[in-house]
Amino acid sequence: MSVQILNRYTLAVLYTSECADLIGANLSDVNLSDASLSGANLRGANLRGANLSGADLSGANLRYADLIGADLRYADLSGADCLTAYGDLLRLRGADLSDADLSGADLRGANLRGADLSGADLSGANLRYADLSGADCLTAYGDLLRIAGSRHALIAVDEDNVSIGCLRHSLAWWCEHYAAVGSRESYTAQQIEEYRMHLEYAAQWLAFRKASKT
């Protein structure tokens, strides 16, 4: 028994597997542009470098999937299960997720370091413990704070998850160490003061958001 992956619009066959399912499938570097994968079980699949642009991955099981370097531009990941068991992380490091629909996706603990999230819809997505350090999400939509800054972007997901550039720590840690980090990164005194104010605003924004949800 084989499994076929079809184009969501033309129904053309994009890939054929001789296995009974796609669990753990090796789809590395495969062209799956506009693929119909809604609800697909891709648990543990190797999708490294795959072209998934425009693919329908809504409700798909992506636990343990390796999506490093995958092209997910315009892909629909709404409602996808991106959380791995026992605290393991979904590997999305460096993935191109620009304009992807991630609304409602469970991305708890996801490694999104350096991912391109420009224009992505993150509304309703669970990003707790997700690593967004170095990610481009200044034009993303969702319940997170993005400040461009004069040197590195600041991204605040919650009090435990604040990134400046490629570094991610808690808000409390940043408030204590921002000056030392800035000095180490050759920030000017003016830039260090700028990021102190960014962190102060982030603290106010997070506190307001928390109060508004109670």
Beta strands, then each sheet from edge to edge (+ up, - down):
strand 1: 3-6
strand 2: 13-17
strand 3: 121-122
strand 4: 141-142
strand 5: 145-147
strand 6: 154-158
strand 7: 161-164
strand 8: 167-169
sheet 1: 1+ 2-
sheet 2: 3+ 4+
sheet 3: 5+ 6- 7+ 8-
end
